């Protein structure tokens, strides 16, 4: 799940970065951007976030029974980018939108 979360996150961000080159979606054209974000980017990000939460929750739940410390930190490390991305987005919405 941690590898899937990281893979989905990197794939979605990569496609978002290259959307004009790959899909022909211009940066300022609202209908295409809305459709792309609503149909591809948002579901991919939500899936990555849910998988990251599941990995962190499962790792914390089985922290004492799993003996391989490197495995535990690798799983958490692979899940942190998705959690960090969503934390950044939520903080940005709270701080920037009220202005």
C-alpha positions, 0 to 999 in steps of 0.5 A: 500500500505504501508503494501504491500510495507513493506511485499514485502520488508521483504519477498524478503529480507528473501527469499534472505537471505535463498535462499541456504536453500530454493532454493539450490542456492549457493552463488558463482554460477553466473548463478543461482544467476543471474536468481534468482535476475533477476526473483524474487529479482529485480521485488520484490524490484522494486514493493516495491519501487514503492508502497513506493513512491506512499504511500509517495506521497499520504500521502504528497498530503493529509497531510492537509486533513487527521487529524490522525497524527499517521496514517500519520507517520505510513504510512510513517514509513512503506514506509521508509525501501523500500526507504532507501534500494534503497537509500543505493543501489544507493549510494553504486553503485555511491561510490563503482563502480568508485573505 
